[in-house]
Amino acid sequence: MATNASNQTSEWKSNDNRHYMHPFTDHKELGEKGGARIITHADGVYIFDSDGNKILDGMAGLWCVNLGYGRGELVDAATAQMRELPYYNSFFQCTHPPAIELSELLSELSPGNFNHVFFTGSGSEANDTQIRLIRRYWDLQGQPDRMTIIARKNAYHGSTLGGASLGGMSAMHQQMMLPVPGIEHIEQPYQFELGADMTPAEFGLQQARLLEKKILEVGVDKVAAFIGEPVQGAGGVIIPPHTYWPEIQRICDEYGILLVADEVITAFGRLGQWFGSTRFGIRPDLISFAKGVTSGYLPLGGTLVGDRVAEVVIARGGEFAHGYTYSGHPAACAVALANLKIMRAEKIVERVKAHTEPYFSKRFRELGDHPIVGEARSIGLVGAIEIVRNKANRERFDKKFKAGMRCRDFCVSNGLVMRAVGDTMIVSPPLIVEDGHIDELVEKAWKCLDLTAGSLASETGTSG
Ligand code: PXG
């Protein structure tokens, strides 16, 4: 039995290595390390691999499995919809009930000025749609020169050419001759790296005012919009100081530019509110969403279009020349509807706010006491741990030691998924985690930090 399972695993690994090109992966290195881990099934907050290991999923898949694994209602919603109408498009003056009902529900759940939604298949497509909407809006307003969209360094807005251009990941730009024209980047509000000697209030204002500086540099009549994630996710769970977003909002208002919130990670309860914008007091004109809308059970994303843009781009007439085969896919919409209805019935967002976040925050901060941790921060159910060589002055380990990757590998082999962004460890557990799961996450993280410290000490000659 065991031999069969291990034969099967090695056959899968070898076929995976031969045929499957993974996202963001160095396949040569992966092959040398013995191939990919094969996840075969999952239940609740745990995933299981083909070697029989049970692993606590501290990343909710990829920031998306908010209701956890194994929710039969979502499977039933997909099955029923696929039997009834597995596919039809909403081009050519057609529509279908799941897309209608989901757009109505999203209007209800989103902030008051949002009454329209454009569906896509992913967060990247949602952000490409934003670029198109923003430029169409200003064109129709008789200001076609307002083309420039300002985004931030180290932001992640997806992997399509538009999404990667908005994103501020230099490695992605280098490989694809990006960004496309008309996109500018300003520095991010990453206090641990960039503002250790300032108070959070001062640092937040300083980083927000970089937007004003950039607007004046590009020319007020050339700037169309600013886009940002309320909390940067893939960049390393960067939580802006409380002064940051109000100042960004003030600047957008003052210069009349559109404000886009990329809520692909932060929407649907991740920050203890239906939308992360609400938590920070942001009043966006456009919102991107994906991931948690279906708890990741089927791919779906979209752009919530606020009334300011809708009154121009939709209500005035004229065709918006943009759309995808799978815009408003019926099965994906049916799963999203079931997912959001469960979240509402089970008061998941309220529970995160009232109970899970306070407990998670208290326990997660304890990791800040670890000898190689410079900071452990969290908001809602996302958290980051900064691995450092010297707690006092935040000095990092030399990059060649790959402290973050070491820690990640220790975590996975000790039953915890925790992601590494450089030497920043990040978590984003399913929203349904219980206190016991949070205890398990923190205890395993501590143990793996110990293992990381030990292995680094033996190689770097530090005391740990
Ligand atoms: N915006 C944000 C804020 C995201 O986090 C996207 C857009 C793109 O969504 P799609 O559905 O096109 O992937 C994302 C996606 C990571 C990681 O390593 C994060 C994402 C995707 C892949 C990896 O943390 N976020």
Residues whose N, C-alpha, C, O or C-beta is under 5 A from the ligand:
A	BS01	PXG	S122 G123 S124 E125 Y156 H157 G158 E229 G233 A234 D262 V264 I265 A290
